[in-house]
Structures are given as structure tokens and as C-alpha cells.
Amino acid sequence: MKSKTKIIVLHMKEIIYTIIFAALGILLILLLILMFHPKEQSAESDPQCCIAETNTSS
């Protein structure tokens, strides 16, 4: 009986490690997507837009 318990414990430990690593992998992918996703800027918050408009009017 002891050997069956050890096998079950080893399998449970492997399942727990797999879940932890899968969660960390998903978190890493989400962080990479958030970091490298281009941010959409409006015309009001873009300083280059206003500089270009003032230079063309003169």
C-alpha cells in the first residue's frame, strides 16, 4: 500500500508543477502582449500632431 501512495503523491506533485508552470507561462505571454502592444493615441495627447499643425499654419 505504501508504494501506491508514493506513486499517487508523485503524480499529484507533477500535476501541481504542471499547473503552476502553465499559469506562469500564460502570465508571461499576457505580460509580453501588454508590453509590446502598440498604444493608440488620440490627436489631443500626441504632441507631434500639434507641432505639425502649428508649423504648417505659418
PQR file of N, CA, C, O and H, with PARSE charges and radii, in Angstrom:
ATOM      1  N   MET A   1       0.812  -1.197   0.000 -0.4000 1.5000
ATOM      2  CA  MET A   1       0.000   0.000   0.000 -0.0000 2.0000
ATOM      3  C   MET A   1       0.855   1.261   0.000  0.5500 1.7000
ATOM      4  O   MET A   1       0.482   2.267  -0.604 -0.5500 1.4000
ATOM      5  N   LYS A   2       1.979   1.210   0.662 -0.4000 1.5000
ATOM      6  CA  LYS A   2       2.817   2.391   0.722 -0.0000 2.0000
ATOM      7  C   LYS A   2       3.316   2.804  -0.658  0.5500 1.7000
ATOM      8  O   LYS A   2       3.399   3.996  -0.955 -0.5500 1.4000
ATOM      9  H   LYS A   2       2.282   0.393   1.153  0.4000 1.0000
ATOM     10  N   SER A   3       3.646   1.838  -1.496 -0.4000 1.5000
ATOM     11  CA  SER A   3       4.168   2.182  -2.817 -0.0000 2.0000
ATOM     12  C   SER A   3       3.095   2.849  -3.675  0.5500 1.7000
ATOM     13  O   SER A   3       3.403   3.755  -4.449 -0.5500 1.4000
ATOM     14  H   SER A   3       3.579   0.870  -1.255  0.4000 1.0000
ATOM     15  N   LYS A   4       1.837   2.414  -3.548 -0.4000 1.5000
ATOM     16  CA  LYS A   4       0.763   3.060  -4.308 -0.0000 2.0000
ATOM     17  C   LYS A   4       0.605   4.511  -3.858  0.5500 1.7000
ATOM     18  O   LYS A   4       0.408   5.403  -4.683 -0.5500 1.4000
ATOM     19  H   LYS A   4       1.587   1.678  -2.919  0.4000 1.0000
ATOM     20  N   THR A   5       0.692   4.738  -2.578 -0.4000 1.5000
ATOM     21  CA  THR A   5       0.559   6.095  -2.067 -0.0000 2.0000
ATOM     22  C   THR A   5       1.675   6.980  -2.608  0.5500 1.7000
ATOM     23  O   THR A   5       1.429   8.124  -2.990 -0.5500 1.4000
ATOM     24  H   THR A   5       0.852   4.013  -1.908  0.4000 1.0000
ATOM     25  N   LYS A   6       2.900   6.459  -2.643 -0.4000 1.5000
ATOM     26  CA  LYS A   6       4.022   7.240  -3.160 -0.0000 2.0000
ATOM     27  C   LYS A   6       3.819   7.560  -4.634  0.5500 1.7000
ATOM     28  O   LYS A   6       4.118   8.672  -5.069 -0.5500 1.4000
ATOM     29  H   LYS A   6       3.100   5.529  -2.333  0.4000 1.0000
ATOM     30  N   ILE A   7       3.322   6.616  -5.401 -0.4000 1.5000
ATOM     31  CA  ILE A   7       3.090   6.852  -6.825 -0.0000 2.0000
ATOM     32  C   ILE A   7       2.022   7.931  -7.001  0.5500 1.7000
ATOM     33  O   ILE A   7       2.162   8.814  -7.846 -0.5500 1.4000
ATOM     34  H   ILE A   7       3.079   5.712  -5.048  0.4000 1.0000
ATOM     35  N   ILE A   8       0.964   7.859  -6.210 -0.4000 1.5000
ATOM     36  CA  ILE A   8      -0.099   8.862  -6.304 -0.0000 2.0000
ATOM     37  C   ILE A   8       0.446  10.232  -5.904  0.5500 1.7000
ATOM     38  O   ILE A   8       0.111  11.233  -6.537 -0.5500 1.4000
ATOM     39  H   ILE A   8       0.850   7.141  -5.523  0.4000 1.0000
ATOM     40  N   VAL A   9       1.274  10.291  -4.872 -0.4000 1.5000
ATOM     41  CA  VAL A   9       1.843  11.557  -4.428 -0.0000 2.0000
ATOM     42  C   VAL A   9       2.747  12.126  -5.513  0.5500 1.7000
ATOM     43  O   VAL A   9       2.721  13.329  -5.771 -0.5500 1.4000
ATOM     44  H   VAL A   9       1.546   9.478  -4.358  0.4000 1.0000
ATOM     45  N   LEU A  10       3.549  11.272  -6.153 -0.4000 1.5000
ATOM     46  CA  LEU A  10       4.420  11.749  -7.217 -0.0000 2.0000
ATOM     47  C   LEU A  10       3.598  12.276  -8.386  0.5500 1.7000
ATOM     48  O   LEU A  10       3.940  13.309  -8.962 -0.5500 1.4000
ATOM     49  H   LEU A  10       3.571  10.294  -5.943  0.4000 1.0000
ATOM     50  N   HIS A  11       2.534  11.592  -8.740 -0.4000 1.5000
ATOM     51  CA  HIS A  11       1.696  12.071  -9.828 -0.0000 2.0000
ATOM     52  C   HIS A  11       1.019  13.385  -9.439  0.5500 1.7000
ATOM     53  O   HIS A  11       0.903  14.286 -10.270 -0.5500 1.4000
ATOM     54  H   HIS A  11       2.256  10.753  -8.271  0.4000 1.0000
ATOM     55  N   MET A  12       0.578  13.503  -8.211 -0.4000 1.5000
ATOM     56  CA  MET A  12      -0.068  14.727  -7.765 -0.0000 2.0000
ATOM     57  C   MET A  12       0.938  15.880  -7.792  0.5500 1.7000
ATOM     58  O   MET A  12       0.589  16.996  -8.178 -0.5500 1.4000
ATOM     59  H   MET A  12       0.672  12.770  -7.536  0.4000 1.0000
ATOM     60  N   LYS A  13       2.174  15.619  -7.386 -0.4000 1.5000
ATOM     61  CA  LYS A  13       3.199  16.653  -7.405 -0.0000 2.0000
ATOM     62  C   LYS A  13       3.473  17.098  -8.841  0.5500 1.7000
ATOM     63  O   LYS A  13       3.638  18.291  -9.096 -0.5500 1.4000
ATOM     64  H   LYS A  13       2.457  14.713  -7.073  0.4000 1.0000
ATOM     65  N   GLU A  14       3.522  16.159  -9.772 -0.4000 1.5000
ATOM     66  CA  GLU A  14       3.736  16.502 -11.178 -0.0000 2.0000
ATOM     67  C   GLU A  14       2.573  17.330 -11.721  0.5500 1.7000
ATOM     68  O   GLU A  14       2.784  18.269 -12.489 -0.5500 1.4000
ATOM     69  H   GLU A  14       3.388  15.190  -9.565  0.4000 1.0000
ATOM     70  N   ILE A  15       1.358  16.989 -11.328 -0.4000 1.5000
ATOM     71  CA  ILE A  15       0.183  17.748 -11.777 -0.0000 2.0000
ATOM     72  C   ILE A  15       0.239  19.172 -11.232  0.5500 1.7000
ATOM     73  O   ILE A  15      -0.057  20.127 -11.950 -0.5500 1.4000
ATOM     74  H   ILE A  15       1.186  16.226 -10.704  0.4000 1.0000
ATOM     75  N   ILE A  16       0.616  19.312  -9.976 -0.4000 1.5000
ATOM     76  CA  ILE A  16       0.706  20.641  -9.371 -0.0000 2.0000
ATOM     77  C   ILE A  16       1.782  21.465 -10.068  0.5500 1.7000
ATOM     78  O   ILE A  16       1.560  22.637 -10.372 -0.5500 1.4000
ATOM     79  H   ILE A  16       0.856  18.536  -9.393  0.4000 1.0000
ATOM     80  N   TYR A  17       2.948  20.867 -10.326 -0.4000 1.5000
ATOM     81  CA  TYR A  17       4.011  21.583 -11.030 -0.0000 2.0000
ATOM     82  C   TYR A  17       3.567  21.988 -12.429  0.5500 1.7000
ATOM     83  O   TYR A  17       3.864  23.094 -12.880 -0.5500 1.4000
ATOM     84  H   TYR A  17       3.129  19.915 -10.079  0.4000 1.0000
ATOM     85  N   THR A  18       2.859  21.100 -13.113 -0.4000 1.5000
ATOM     86  CA  THR A  18       2.379  21.411 -14.456 -0.0000 2.0000
ATOM     87  C   THR A  18       1.409  22.585 -14.424  0.5500 1.7000
ATOM     88  O   THR A  18       1.484  23.470 -15.276 -0.5500 1.4000
ATOM     89  H   THR A  18       2.618  20.202 -12.746  0.4000 1.0000
ATOM     90  N   ILE A  19       0.508  22.605 -13.463 -0.4000 1.5000
ATOM     91  CA  ILE A  19      -0.453  23.709 -13.346 -0.0000 2.0000
ATOM     92  C   ILE A  19       0.272  25.022 -13.047  0.5500 1.7000
ATOM     93  O   ILE A  19      -0.053  26.061 -13.621 -0.5500 1.4000
ATOM     94  H   ILE A  19       0.446  21.886 -12.770  0.4000 1.0000
ATOM     95  N   ILE A  20       1.252  24.970 -12.149 -0.4000 1.5000
ATOM     96  CA  ILE A  20       1.996  26.187 -11.801 -0.0000 2.0000
ATOM     97  C   ILE A  20       2.750  26.718 -13.010  0.5500 1.7000
ATOM     98  O   ILE A  20       2.704  27.916 -13.292 -0.5500 1.4000
ATOM     99  H   ILE A  20       1.516  24.126 -11.682  0.4000 1.0000
ATOM    100  N   PHE A  21       3.451  25.833 -13.733 -0.4000 1.5000
ATOM    101  CA  PHE A  21       4.220  26.291 -14.893 -0.0000 2.0000
ATOM    102  C   PHE A  21       3.310  26.772 -16.015  0.5500 1.7000
ATOM    103  O   PHE A  21       3.656  27.718 -16.722 -0.5500 1.4000
ATOM    104  H   PHE A  21       3.489  24.860 -13.505  0.4000 1.0000
ATOM    105  N   ALA A  22       2.161  26.144 -16.191 -0.4000 1.5000
ATOM    106  CA  ALA A  22       1.216  26.602 -17.212 -0.0000 2.0000
ATOM    107  C   ALA A  22       0.686  27.993 -16.852  0.5500 1.7000
ATOM    108  O   ALA A  22       0.568  28.854 -17.723 -0.5500 1.4000
ATOM    109  H   ALA A  22       1.879  25.375 -15.616  0.4000 1.0000
ATOM    110  N   ALA A  23       0.370  28.214 -15.581 -0.4000 1.5000
ATOM    111  CA  ALA A  23      -0.115  29.530 -15.151 -0.0000 2.0000
ATOM    112  C   ALA A  23       0.967  30.592 -15.333  0.5500 1.7000
ATOM    113  O   ALA A  23       0.677  31.703 -15.776 -0.5500 1.4000
ATOM    114  H   ALA A  23       0.466  27.514 -14.874  0.4000 1.0000
ATOM    115  N   LEU A  24       2.207  30.257 -14.996 -0.4000 1.5000
ATOM    116  CA  LEU A  24       3.296  31.212 -15.191 -0.0000 2.0000
ATOM    117  C   LEU A  24       3.525  31.504 -16.670  0.5500 1.7000
ATOM    118  O   LEU A  24       3.811  32.642 -17.042 -0.5500 1.4000
ATOM    119  H   LEU A  24       2.443  29.354 -14.637  0.4000 1.0000
ATOM    120  N   GLY A  25       3.400  30.489 -17.508 -0.4000 1.5000
ATOM    121  CA  GLY A  25       3.554  30.693 -18.946 -0.0000 2.0000
ATOM    122  C   GLY A  25       2.476  31.596 -19.508  0.5500 1.7000
ATOM    123  O   GLY A  25       2.763  32.481 -20.313 -0.5500 1.4000
ATOM    124  H   GLY A  25       3.168  29.565 -17.205  0.4000 1.0000
ATOM    125  N   ILE A  26       1.242  31.382 -19.094 -0.4000 1.5000
ATOM    126  CA  ILE A  26       0.136  32.233 -19.554 -0.0000 2.0000
ATOM    127  C   ILE A  26       0.337  33.665 -19.068  0.5500 1.7000
ATOM    128  O   ILE A  26       0.105  34.615 -19.817 -0.5500 1.4000
ATOM    129  H   ILE A  26       1.008  30.662 -18.440  0.4000 1.0000
ATOM    130  N   LEU A  27       0.765  33.823 -17.824 -0.4000 1.5000
ATOM    131  CA  LEU A  27       1.020  35.158 -17.285 -0.0000 2.0000
ATOM    132  C   LEU A  27       2.135  35.859 -18.058  0.5500 1.7000
ATOM    133  O   LEU A  27       2.037  37.052 -18.347 -0.5500 1.4000
ATOM    134  H   LEU A  27       0.953  33.052 -17.216  0.4000 1.0000
ATOM    135  N   LEU A  28       3.190  35.124 -18.393 -0.4000 1.5000
ATOM    136  CA  LEU A  28       4.294  35.706 -19.154 -0.0000 2.0000
ATOM    137  C   LEU A  28       3.840  36.141 -20.538  0.5500 1.7000
ATOM    138  O   LEU A  28       4.213  37.219 -21.001 -0.5500 1.4000
ATOM    139  H   LEU A  28       3.270  34.155 -18.159  0.4000 1.0000
ATOM    140  N   ILE A  29       3.044  35.320 -21.201 -0.4000 1.5000
ATOM    141  CA  ILE A  29       2.533  35.669 -22.527 -0.0000 2.0000
ATOM    142  C   ILE A  29       1.654  36.915 -22.448  0.5500 1.7000
ATOM    143  O   ILE A  29       1.764  37.804 -23.292 -0.5500 1.4000
ATOM    144  H   ILE A  29       2.741  34.444 -20.825  0.4000 1.0000
ATOM    145  N   LEU A  30       0.788  36.987 -21.449 -0.4000 1.5000
ATOM    146  CA  LEU A  30      -0.069  38.166 -21.290 -0.0000 2.0000
ATOM    147  C   LEU A  30       0.754  39.430 -21.031  0.5500 1.7000
ATOM    148  O   LEU A  30       0.455  40.492 -21.576 -0.5500 1.4000
ATOM    149  H   LEU A  30       0.699  36.264 -20.763  0.4000 1.0000
ATOM    150  N   LEU A  31       1.784  39.311 -20.203 -0.4000 1.5000
ATOM    151  CA  LEU A  31       2.626  40.472 -19.933 -0.0000 2.0000
ATOM    152  C   LEU A  31       3.370  40.921 -21.184  0.5500 1.7000
ATOM    153  O   LEU A  31       3.503  42.120 -21.428 -0.5500 1.4000
ATOM    154  H   LEU A  31       2.027  38.448 -19.761  0.4000 1.0000
ATOM    155  N   LEU A  32       3.858  39.970 -21.978 -0.4000 1.5000
ATOM    156  CA  LEU A  32       4.548  40.333 -23.216 -0.0000 2.0000
ATOM    157  C   LEU A  32       3.600  41.017 -24.191  0.5500 1.7000
ATOM    158  O   LEU A  32       3.979  41.983 -24.853 -0.5500 1.4000
ATOM    159  H   LEU A  32       3.750  38.996 -21.779  0.4000 1.0000
ATOM    160  N   ILE A  33       2.376  40.522 -24.282 -0.4000 1.5000
ATOM    161  CA  ILE A  33       1.393  41.143 -25.173 -0.0000 2.0000
ATOM    162  C   ILE A  33       1.085  42.561 -24.711  0.5500 1.7000
ATOM    163  O   ILE A  33       1.009  43.478 -25.529 -0.5500 1.4000
ATOM    164  H   ILE A  33       2.069  39.737 -23.744  0.4000 1.0000
ATOM    165  N   LEU A  34       0.907  42.747 -23.407 -0.4000 1.5000
ATOM    166  CA  LEU A  34       0.600  44.084 -22.889 -0.0000 2.0000
ATOM    167  C   LEU A  34       1.774  45.043 -23.067  0.5500 1.7000
ATOM    168  O   LEU A  34       1.570  46.229 -23.328 -0.5500 1.4000
ATOM    169  H   LEU A  34       0.968  42.003 -22.743  0.4000 1.0000
ATOM    170  N   MET A  35       3.001  44.540 -22.928 -0.4000 1.5000
ATOM    171  CA  MET A  35       4.165  45.410 -23.044 -0.0000 2.0000
ATOM    172  C   MET A  35       4.399  45.853 -24.483  0.5500 1.7000
ATOM    173  O   MET A  35       4.717  47.018 -24.724 -0.5500 1.4000
ATOM    174  H   MET A  35       3.166  43.577 -22.715  0.4000 1.0000
ATOM    175  N   PHE A  36       4.248  44.950 -25.434 -0.4000 1.5000
ATOM    176  CA  PHE A  36       4.611  45.255 -26.812 -0.0000 2.0000
ATOM    177  C   PHE A  36       3.421  45.605 -27.690  0.5500 1.7000
ATOM    178  O   PHE A  36       3.586  45.820 -28.891 -0.5500 1.4000
ATOM    179  H   PHE A  36       3.990  44.004 -25.239  0.4000 1.0000
ATOM    180  N   HIS A  37       2.232  45.665 -27.119 -0.4000 1.5000
ATOM    181  CA  HIS A  37       1.052  46.053 -27.891 -0.0000 2.0000
ATOM    182  C   HIS A  37       1.121  47.552 -28.143  0.5500 1.7000
ATOM    183  O   HIS A  37       1.301  48.322 -27.200 -0.5500 1.4000
ATOM    184  H   HIS A  37       2.098  45.490 -26.143  0.4000 1.0000
ATOM    185  N   PRO A  38       0.980  47.987 -29.405 -0.5600 1.5000
ATOM    186  CA  PRO A  38       1.058  49.429 -29.679  0.2800 2.0000
ATOM    187  C   PRO A  38      -0.103  50.173 -29.032  0.5500 1.7000
ATOM    188  O   PRO A  38      -1.255  49.748 -29.111 -0.5500 1.4000
ATOM    189  N   LYS A  39       0.220  51.279 -28.400 -0.4000 1.5000
ATOM    190  CA  LYS A  39      -0.813  52.077 -27.735 -0.0000 2.0000
ATOM    191  C   LYS A  39      -1.435  53.022 -28.751  0.5500 1.7000
ATOM    192  O   LYS A  39      -0.728  53.645 -29.544 -0.5500 1.4000
ATOM    193  H   LYS A  39       1.156  51.625 -28.336  0.4000 1.0000
ATOM    194  N   GLU A  40      -2.748  53.125 -28.725 -0.4000 1.5000
ATOM    195  CA  GLU A  40      -3.446  54.051 -29.611 -0.0000 2.0000
ATOM    196  C   GLU A  40      -3.511  55.412 -28.924  0.5500 1.7000
ATOM    197  O   GLU A  40      -4.007  55.530 -27.804 -0.5500 1.4000
ATOM    198  H   GLU A  40      -3.321  52.619 -28.081  0.4000 1.0000
ATOM    199  N   GLN A  41      -3.002  56.443 -29.612 -0.4000 1.5000
ATOM    200  CA  GLN A  41      -3.000  57.781 -29.039 -0.0000 2.0000
ATOM    201  C   GLN A  41      -3.990  58.651 -29.796  0.5500 1.7000
ATOM    202  O   GLN A  41      -4.114  58.570 -31.017 -0.5500 1.4000
ATOM    203  H   GLN A  41      -2.599  56.347 -30.523  0.4000 1.0000
ATOM    204  N   SER A  42      -4.679  59.474 -29.048 -0.4000 1.5000
ATOM    205  CA  SER A  42      -5.598  60.412 -29.685 -0.0000 2.0000
ATOM    206  C   SER A  42      -4.816  61.626 -30.178  0.5500 1.7000
ATOM    207  O   SER A  42      -3.663  61.822 -29.793 -0.5500 1.4000
ATOM    208  H   SER A  42      -4.578  59.540 -28.056  0.4000 1.0000
ATOM    209  N   ALA A  43      -5.435  62.435 -31.023 -0.4000 1.5000
ATOM    210  CA  ALA A  43      -4.769  63.616 -31.583 -0.0000 2.0000
ATOM    211  C   ALA A  43      -4.463  64.640 -30.492  0.5500 1.7000
ATOM    212  O   ALA A  43      -3.493  65.388 -30.613 -0.5500 1.4000
ATOM    213  H   ALA A  43      -6.372  62.275 -31.336  0.4000 1.0000
ATOM    214  N   GLU A  44      -5.261  64.689 -29.442 -0.4000 1.5000
ATOM    215  CA  GLU A  44      -5.055  65.659 -28.373 -0.0000 2.0000
ATOM    216  C   GLU A  44      -3.830  65.318 -27.535  0.5500 1.7000
ATOM    217  O   GLU A  44      -3.137  66.220 -27.065 -0.5500 1.4000
ATOM    218  H   GLU A  44      -6.049  64.081 -29.344  0.4000 1.0000
ATOM    219  N   SER A  45      -3.555  64.044 -27.342 -0.4000 1.5000
ATOM    220  CA  SER A  45      -2.444  63.654 -26.485 -0.0000 2.0000
ATOM    221  C   SER A  45      -1.146  63.482 -27.258  0.5500 1.7000
ATOM    222  O   SER A  45      -0.104  63.244 -26.647 -0.5500 1.4000
ATOM    223  H   SER A  45      -4.118  63.311 -27.724  0.4000 1.0000
ATOM    224  N   ASP A  46      -1.174  63.594 -28.581 -0.4000 1.5000
ATOM    225  CA  ASP A  46       0.015  63.415 -29.401 -0.0000 2.0000
ATOM    226  C   ASP A  46       0.682  64.768 -29.631  0.5500 1.7000
ATOM    227  O   ASP A  46       0.117  65.599 -30.342 -0.5500 1.4000
ATOM    228  H   ASP A  46      -2.020  63.787 -29.077  0.4000 1.0000
ATOM    229  N   PRO A  47       1.865  65.026 -29.055 -0.5600 1.5000
ATOM    230  CA  PRO A  47       2.491  66.339 -29.221  0.2800 2.0000
ATOM    231  C   PRO A  47       2.965  66.589 -30.653  0.5500 1.7000
ATOM    232  O   PRO A  47       3.002  67.743 -31.079 -0.5500 1.4000
ATOM    233  N   GLN A  48       3.321  65.566 -31.399 -0.4000 1.5000
ATOM    234  CA  GLN A  48       3.775  65.751 -32.776 -0.0000 2.0000
ATOM    235  C   GLN A  48       2.662  66.305 -33.651  0.5500 1.7000
ATOM    236  O   GLN A  48       2.925  67.056 -34.590 -0.5500 1.4000
ATOM    237  H   GLN A  48       3.291  64.629 -31.053  0.4000 1.0000
ATOM    238  N   CYS A  49       1.426  65.941 -33.352 -0.4000 1.5000
ATOM    239  CA  CYS A  49       0.285  66.418 -34.130 -0.0000 2.0000
ATOM    240  C   CYS A  49       0.162  67.930 -34.011  0.5500 1.7000
ATOM    241  O   CYS A  49      -0.033  68.618 -35.013 -0.5500 1.4000
ATOM    242  H   CYS A  49       1.212  65.331 -32.589  0.4000 1.0000
ATOM    243  N   CYS A  50       0.273  68.443 -32.813 -0.4000 1.5000
ATOM    244  CA  CYS A  50       0.115  69.882 -32.593 -0.0000 2.0000
ATOM    245  C   CYS A  50       1.293  70.654 -33.171  0.5500 1.7000
ATOM    246  O   CYS A  50       1.108  71.748 -33.703 -0.5500 1.4000
ATOM    247  H   CYS A  50       0.431  67.884 -31.999  0.4000 1.0000
ATOM    248  N   ILE A  51       2.503  70.105 -33.076 -0.4000 1.5000
ATOM    249  CA  ILE A  51       3.681  70.770 -33.631 -0.0000 2.0000
ATOM    250  C   ILE A  51       3.548  70.860 -35.147  0.5500 1.7000
ATOM    251  O   ILE A  51       3.853  71.898 -35.734 -0.5500 1.4000
ATOM    252  H   ILE A  51       2.654  69.216 -32.644  0.4000 1.0000
ATOM    253  N   ALA A  52       3.101  69.795 -35.776 -0.4000 1.5000
ATOM    254  CA  ALA A  52       2.946  69.795 -37.230 -0.0000 2.0000
ATOM    255  C   ALA A  52       1.878  70.800 -37.650  0.5500 1.7000
ATOM    256  O   ALA A  52       2.031  71.466 -38.674 -0.5500 1.4000
ATOM    257  H   ALA A  52       2.854  68.952 -35.299  0.4000 1.0000
ATOM    258  N   GLU A  53       0.813  70.920 -36.885 -0.4000 1.5000
ATOM    259  CA  GLU A  53      -0.255  71.860 -37.231 -0.0000 2.0000
ATOM    260  C   GLU A  53       0.217  73.299 -37.098  0.5500 1.7000
ATOM    261  O   GLU A  53      -0.123  74.131 -37.940 -0.5500 1.4000
ATOM    262  H   GLU A  53       0.690  70.380 -36.053  0.4000 1.0000
ATOM    263  N   THR A  54       0.991  73.618 -36.066 -0.4000 1.5000
ATOM    264  CA  THR A  54       1.437  74.995 -35.876 -0.0000 2.0000
ATOM    265  C   THR A  54       2.499  75.369 -36.902  0.5500 1.7000
ATOM    266  O   THR A  54       2.568  76.529 -37.310 -0.5500 1.4000
ATOM    267  H   THR A  54       1.267  72.942 -35.382  0.4000 1.0000
ATOM    268  N   ASN A  55       3.322  74.427 -37.326 -0.4000 1.5000
ATOM    269  CA  ASN A  55       4.358  74.731 -38.309 -0.0000 2.0000
ATOM    270  C   ASN A  55       3.772  74.960 -39.698  0.5500 1.7000
ATOM    271  O   ASN A  55       4.304  75.775 -40.451 -0.5500 1.4000
ATOM    272  H   ASN A  55       3.266  73.486 -36.995  0.4000 1.0000
ATOM    273  N   THR A  56       2.705  74.272 -40.057 -0.4000 1.5000
ATOM    274  CA  THR A  56       2.142  74.420 -41.395 -0.0000 2.0000
ATOM    275  C   THR A  56       1.302  75.681 -41.520  0.5500 1.7000
ATOM    276  O   THR A  56       1.060  76.138 -42.637 -0.5500 1.4000
ATOM    277  H   THR A  56       2.273  73.609 -39.444  0.4000 1.0000
ATOM    278  N   SER A  57       0.850  76.259 -40.415 -0.4000 1.5000
ATOM    279  CA  SER A  57      -0.011  77.438 -40.493 -0.0000 2.0000
ATOM    280  C   SER A  57       0.785  78.715 -40.758  0.5500 1.7000
ATOM    281  O   SER A  57       0.206  79.699 -41.217 -0.5500 1.4000
ATOM    282  H   SER A  57       1.046  75.888 -39.507  0.4000 1.0000
ATOM    283  N   SER A  58       2.090  78.734 -40.486 -0.4000 1.5000
ATOM    284  CA  SER A  58       2.860  79.966 -40.679 -0.0000 2.0000
ATOM    285  C   SER A  58       3.458  80.088 -42.061  0.5500 1.7000
ATOM    286  O   SER A  58       4.130  81.076 -42.358 -0.5500 1.4000
ATOM    287  H   SER A  58       2.560  77.935 -40.113  0.4000 1.0000
TER
END
